[in-house]
Every structure is written in C-alpha cells, then in structure tokens.
Amino acid sequence: MEFANLKYIVYIALSAGIAAVLYAVYLFWKKMMLGRLMEDPAVRGRMVKRDRLLSSVKAALVFICILLFVFTALRPRWGEQVREASSEGVDLLVALDVSNSMLARDVSPSRLDRAKDAVRLLSESVRGDRVGLVLFAEEAFIQCPLTTDIGAFNMFLDAAGPGVVRVQGTNIGAAFDMAYRVFNRRRMTARNLVVITDGEDHEGRVDAALEKFRDLGVTVFAVAIGQEGGEVIPLAADDASGDVYQKDSEGNVVRTKLNPGLLRRIASATGGEYVDITSSFSGVYRIVDRMRGQDRNVYGTRMVREKKERYGVFAIALIILLMAELLLPERRETKSARRPRFSMPEALLFWRKKRKGVSEN
C-alpha cells in the first residue's frame, strides 16, 4: 500500500487531531453538565435515562470516522492497473555554455553553477513537458535527449562542466546547429530553445542558424549571465586560491565579458525573450509563463502501469458510519415509560428556567 498524499500528512493529521480534541472536549462538557443536572431531583426524575453502551458506541463511531477521514485524505493505493495515457506537453531544449569563461566568479559561486541552478528551476517548473540538454563550447553535443524523466535530466546536468568538451572556446552557432538537428527530426507544434551563456561568440555563425530557426518556428530564449565589466577566468572550477588564471599566448590574463547585444538580437530574431539571471531568477519565471501559454503537443500514447486508487472504500465507510452515529439513539426504548421525559437539551432548558425562577423568588 502507498499513499498519494503522504506529503500532506502533517496537515491531515493536524486537522484530524483538532477534530478529535474538540469532540473529546464536547464529551467532557456533556458529562459535566449531566452531573450538574442530576443533582436537581425535579430534573433527575424526568431525564431520559442514557444507555452507557450506546453512548460508548456512538463516541467510538465518531473517533473511527476521524480515522477514516485520515485514510481517505491520504489517498491509499494498492494493486496495479494498466491504462493508456497520452503524452503531451511542450518541448524544451536547453543549450548550456560550458566553456572556461563560465567558470568566472563575477556571479557567486560561479557563472556555471548559477546557470545550472536556473536550468534546474526550469526543469522543475515544466513538469509533464519534455526537456533536453545540449552542452557547447567550441563544439556541441547532446548531453540528454528530450525526456520527461526530470531526475535523469538533472543527473546529466550535474555532470556538465568544461571537462566534458574536448575543444575549448565559445561557439553559439555550434549549439544552434545541434538544436536544429533535434527540432528538424521531430515535427512539433511548440518548440523552444533556451540558450544560457555569457554571450561571447568566437566563431560568428549565429546569423545563419537563426535563419533556420525562423523557418522551423523555433522560439529562442536568450539567458545572459555575467558582468559587462569583465572578469578573470580561473584555470579550474575547484581553484579557490584566486592566484592562477587563464592567460593568452602573450601571457596576459584573459578577461571574459558579458555580450548582451548578441543575445538580445538572438531573442528578437525568433520571437523569444532576453533575460538576465546574474542577480535574479525572475526572468526564468517569465520563460515558464510564456511556455505555459503555448499549444500543447501530443506525442502519442503509451501503456502506464500504476497503483489503483482505493480511497473510495474508506470514503464510503466514513459516510455509512456517520449515518449510523446520527441514527443511533442514546437510550433504549421501553414500554414502561408512563410520563413524558426529555433529552439533555430539553433538560438544560428546564433546569435554567427553574434556576431562574428560584433566583427571582
């Protein structure tokens, strides 16, 4: 057995506990008031005699109903069933820059680490959609094909870094070429490419790729990261000394700068959007909102094996026991009762009137 709403167990248990405590307080108050009423002979003679067994059964039924409520709210499932499910959603391909310039620490802890956080936020926000990952520097390759398995996607994302690419540099055009191959193979109604980079492009092949994306109807979201003032590049991601930095052939320390102009041009050319995640992830949420407003794709159908929902059994039992508690009397009917008797509410009213009359006299 498993519970679909187990993550809400704290709230469900708290609600059930409050209901049980309130009912226990009611029972205590009722017992206390009965004791006070029975002290008056006039009221005691006309009180309905309660059956302790029936009263105990009614109280037990209430507490059992509270327990059944807990099981119903937790949505228990057991047994298996096979059903046909359609796969639908929006396809998102993320092109992540893993060149050495992404190791710059003008963004804490580094450009690459912050970019990964943004990608995780994207993948978690578009659950049900397919997400793929392309890594690029001078070359580009598919790190993770389009998938709905977010756990596997994040595992491939964690392994991303400059060491996975043989030739260093920054070639955004190579990433676009790889993304074009993916989108050209699959005919989809909603195609999105998110490029996360500092915008440095050493090859200048972006314009040719943008023409292809316009023909396919691919929306490109350009995500910038880094400071325009420039930053030095440490030789390794785990280099914390701050003394060894990348240098050019002449021995000068290389500084990497954000190139927002190129990224804005990429976004505007494809109807996408330019966002900067250097200081805030608010732009990521804008991308998610744009994607949610797009047409959903149907990728086909597949057979899904899942647990059967069984909360209905507990819900029916809960209703039956509640009805039984309401219909069950608190006393047994006897033929020997000659004069009218009244229940506890009537006795309370009679007792209060009698006490009021005595106090006035």
C-alpha positions in Angstrom: 0.0 0.0 0.0 1.1 3.5 -0.7 -0.4 7.0 -0.1 -0.6 9.6 -2.9 -1.0 12.5 -0.5 1.7 11.4 2.0 3.4 14.7 1.7 0.4 16.4 3.3 0.3 14.0 6.2 1.2 16.8 8.7 -1.8 18.9 7.7 -4.1 16.0 7.5 -3.0 14.7 10.9 -3.3 18.1 12.4 -6.9 18.5 11.1 -7.9 15.1 12.4 -6.2 15.8 15.8 -8.1 19.1 16.2 -11.4 17.3 15.4 -10.7 14.6 17.9 -9.8 17.1 20.6 -12.9 19.1 20.0 -15.1 16.0 20.2 -13.4 14.9 23.4 -13.9 18.3 24.9 -17.6 18.1 24.0 -17.9 14.7 25.7 -16.3 16.0 28.8 -18.6 19.1 28.8 -21.6 16.8 28.3 -20.7 14.5 31.2 -20.1 17.5 33.5 -23.4 19.1 32.6 -25.3 15.8 33.1 -23.7 15.5 36.6 -25.0 19.0 37.5 -28.5 18.3 36.1 -28.8 15.1 38.0 -28.3 16.9 41.3 -31.7 18.5 40.9 -34.5 16.0 41.9 -37.1 17.6 39.6 -34.9 17.4 36.6 -33.5 13.9 37.5 -37.0 12.5 37.7 -37.8 13.5 34.1 -34.4 13.0 32.5 -34.0 10.4 29.7 -32.0 7.5 31.0 -28.9 7.1 28.9 -27.6 3.7 27.9 -23.9 3.7 28.6 -23.2 1.1 26.0 -25.0 3.0 23.2 -23.3 6.2 24.2 -19.9 4.5 24.1 -20.7 3.0 20.7 -21.6 6.5 19.4 -18.4 8.0 20.7 -16.4 5.2 19.2 -18.0 5.7 15.8 -17.0 9.3 15.8 -13.4 8.6 16.5 -13.4 5.8 13.9 -14.8 8.3 11.4 -12.0 10.7 12.1 -9.5 7.9 11.5 -11.3 7.0 8.2 -11.1 10.7 7.2 -7.3 10.5 7.6 -7.1 7.4 5.3 -9.4 9.0 2.7 -7.4 12.2 2.6 -4.1 10.4 2.3 -5.5 8.6 -0.9 -4.3 5.0 -0.3 -3.5 3.0 -3.4 -2.7 -0.7 -3.8 -2.9 -3.3 -6.5 -2.0 -2.5 -10.1 -3.8 -1.4 -13.2 -2.7 -0.8 -16.8 -4.1 2.2 -18.7 -3.4 4.0 -21.9 -2.1 7.5 -21.4 -1.3 10.2 -23.9 2.0 12.0 -23.7 1.5 15.8 -24.2 3.3 19.0 -23.3 5.8 21.5 -24.7 9.3 20.5 -25.8 12.2 22.5 -24.2 15.8 22.1 -25.3 18.4 23.8 -23.1 21.8 24.8 -24.6 24.2 25.4 -21.8 27.6 27.1 -22.3 30.3 25.0 -20.6 33.3 26.9 -21.9 36.0 28.1 -19.5 34.6 31.6 -19.3 31.6 30.1 -17.4 34.0 29.5 -14.5 34.3 33.2 -13.9 33.2 34.2 -10.3 31.6 37.6 -11.0 28.5 35.6 -10.1 28.5 33.6 -6.9 29.6 30.9 -6.7 30.4 30.9 -10.5 28.6 31.6 -13.7 28.3 27.9 -14.5 26.9 26.9 -11.0 24.3 29.7 -11.2 23.4 28.7 -14.8 22.8 25.1 -13.5 20.5 26.4 -10.8 18.5 28.2 -13.4 18.2 25.1 -15.6 17.0 23.1 -12.6 14.4 25.7 -11.9 13.2 25.5 -15.5 13.1 21.7 -15.4 11.1 21.6 -12.2 8.7 24.2 -13.4 7.8 22.5 -16.6 7.0 19.0 -15.3 5.0 17.0 -17.7 6.9 18.5 -20.6 9.9 17.1 -22.3 13.3 18.6 -21.6 16.6 18.0 -23.3 20.2 19.3 -22.7 22.8 20.4 -25.2 26.3 21.3 -23.9 28.6 23.5 -26.0 31.9 25.3 -26.0 33.8 25.2 -29.3 31.9 22.0 -30.1 28.4 21.0 -29.1 26.8 17.6 -28.3 23.5 16.3 -26.8 24.1 15.6 -23.2 20.5 14.4 -22.6 17.8 13.8 -25.2 14.3 15.1 -24.8 12.7 13.3 -21.9 10.0 13.6 -19.2 12.3 12.0 -16.6 13.4 15.1 -14.7 15.5 13.0 -12.3 17.6 11.7 -15.2 17.8 15.1 -16.8 19.2 16.6 -13.5 21.7 13.8 -13.3 23.1 14.7 -16.7 23.0 18.4 -15.7 25.1 17.7 -12.6 27.9 16.2 -14.7 28.1 19.2 -17.1 31.3 21.2 -17.0 34.3 22.4 -19.1 35.9 18.9 -18.8 33.2 17.2 -20.9 34.2 19.2 -24.1 37.4 18.4 -25.8 38.0 21.8 -27.5 37.5 25.0 -25.6 36.1 28.3 -26.9 32.6 29.6 -27.3 30.7 28.7 -30.4 27.0 29.5 -30.0 26.5 28.6 -33.7 27.5 25.0 -33.0 24.9 24.8 -30.3 22.3 26.1 -32.7 23.3 23.5 -35.3 22.9 20.7 -32.8 19.5 22.1 -31.7 18.4 22.4 -35.3 19.1 18.7 -35.8 16.8 17.8 -32.9 14.0 20.1 -33.9 14.2 19.2 -37.6 13.8 15.5 -36.8 10.7 16.0 -34.7 7.6 17.7 -36.1 6.2 19.6 -33.1 3.8 22.5 -32.7 5.7 24.1 -29.8 9.5 24.2 -30.0 11.6 26.2 -27.5 15.3 26.6 -27.2 16.8 28.2 -24.1 20.5 29.3 -24.6 22.3 30.1 -21.3 25.7 31.8 -21.9 27.7 34.9 -21.2 27.3 35.8 -24.9 30.9 35.5 -26.0 30.9 34.0 -29.5 34.3 33.4 -31.2 33.0 32.0 -34.5 30.3 34.3 -35.7 28.0 31.6 -37.0 24.8 32.7 -35.2 23.1 34.5 -38.0 23.0 31.5 -40.4 21.5 29.3 -37.6 18.8 31.9 -36.8 17.5 31.8 -40.4 17.0 28.0 -40.0 15.1 28.5 -36.6 12.8 31.1 -38.2 11.8 28.6 -40.9 11.1 25.9 -38.2 9.2 28.3 -36.0 11.5 27.7 -33.0 11.3 30.2 -30.2 14.8 31.0 -28.7 15.1 32.4 -25.2 18.5 34.0 -24.6 19.6 33.8 -21.0 22.5 36.0 -20.1 24.8 35.6 -17.1 27.9 37.6 -16.1 29.0 41.2 -15.6 29.7 43.5 -18.6 32.8 44.9 -16.8 34.6 41.6 -17.4 36.1 39.0 -15.0 39.2 36.8 -15.0 38.9 33.1 -15.6 40.3 30.6 -13.0 42.1 27.6 -14.5 39.8 25.1 -12.7 36.4 25.1 -11.2 37.7 24.0 -7.8 40.5 26.5 -7.8 39.9 28.6 -4.6 43.3 30.2 -4.4 42.5 33.1 -6.7 46.1 33.3 -7.9 46.1 31.2 -11.1 44.0 32.5 -14.0 43.8 31.8 -17.7 46.2 33.7 -19.9 46.6 34.3 -23.6 49.5 33.4 -25.8 51.3 36.6 -24.8 51.0 35.9 -21.1 48.2 38.4 -20.4 45.4 37.5 -18.1 42.2 36.8 -20.1 39.1 38.7 -19.0 35.6 37.5 -20.1 32.8 40.0 -20.6 29.0 39.6 -21.0 27.8 40.3 -24.5 24.1 41.3 -24.1 23.8 42.8 -27.6 24.3 39.5 -29.3 21.8 37.7 -27.0 19.1 40.4 -27.5 19.5 40.0 -31.2 19.1 36.2 -31.0 15.9 36.6 -28.9 14.3 39.2 -31.1 15.0 37.4 -34.3 12.9 34.4 -33.2 10.1 36.0 -31.2 11.7 34.9 -28.0 12.8 36.9 -25.0 16.1 38.1 -23.5 16.6 37.7 -19.7 19.5 38.2 -17.3 19.9 35.8 -14.4 23.1 37.4 -13.0 21.3 38.8 -10.0 17.8 37.3 -10.1 15.9 34.3 -11.4 12.8 36.3 -12.2 13.5 36.0 -15.9 13.2 32.2 -15.7 9.7 32.5 -14.4 8.8 34.7 -17.4 10.1 32.0 -19.7 8.0 29.4 -17.9 4.9 31.6 -18.2 5.5 32.0 -22.0 5.8 28.3 -22.4 2.6 27.5 -20.5 0.7 29.7 -22.9 1.8 27.7 -25.9 -0.1 24.9 -27.6 0.4 21.5 -26.1 1.8 18.7 -28.2 0.5 15.1 -28.2 3.5 12.8 -28.7 1.4 9.7 -28.8 0.0 7.2 -26.4 1.7 4.7 -24.1 0.7 2.0 -21.6 1.1 3.0 -18.0 1.2 0.6 -15.0 0.1 2.4 -11.8 -1.5 1.7 -8.4 -5.3 1.6 -8.1 -6.9 4.4 -6.1 -8.7 2.9 -3.1 -9.7 6.0 -1.1 -13.3 5.4 -2.2 -13.6 2.4 0.0 -12.7 4.5 3.1 -14.9 7.3 1.9 -18.0 5.0 1.7 -17.2 3.5 5.1 -16.9 7.0 6.5 -20.3 8.0 5.2 -22.0 4.8 6.4 -20.6 5.2 9.9 -21.5 8.8 10.1 -25.1 8.0 9.2 -25.1 5.2 11.8 -23.9 7.5 14.5 -26.6 10.1 13.7 -29.4 7.4 13.7 -28.2 5.5 16.7 -30.2 6.7 19.9 -28.5 7.2 23.2 -31.2 5.2 25.1 -33.2 2.0 24.7 -36.9 2.5 24.2 -39.0 0.9 27.0 -42.8 0.3 27.3 -42.8 1.2 31.0 -42.2 4.9 30.4 -45.6 6.5 31.5 -44.8 10.2 31.8 -43.1 12.3 29.2 -39.3 12.5 29.5 -36.9 14.9 27.9 -33.4 14.8 26.5 -30.4 16.6 27.6 -31.0 19.9 25.7 -34.6 20.0 27.0 -33.4 19.2 30.5 -30.8 22.1 30.2 -33.6 24.5 29.2 -35.9 23.3 32.0 -33.1 23.5 34.6 -32.1 27.0 33.6 -35.7 28.2 33.7 -36.2 26.6 37.1 -33.0 28.1 38.5 -34.0 31.5 37.1 -37.4 31.2 38.8 -35.8 30.3 42.1 -33.4 33.2 41.9 -36.2 35.7 41.2 -38.2 34.5 44.2 
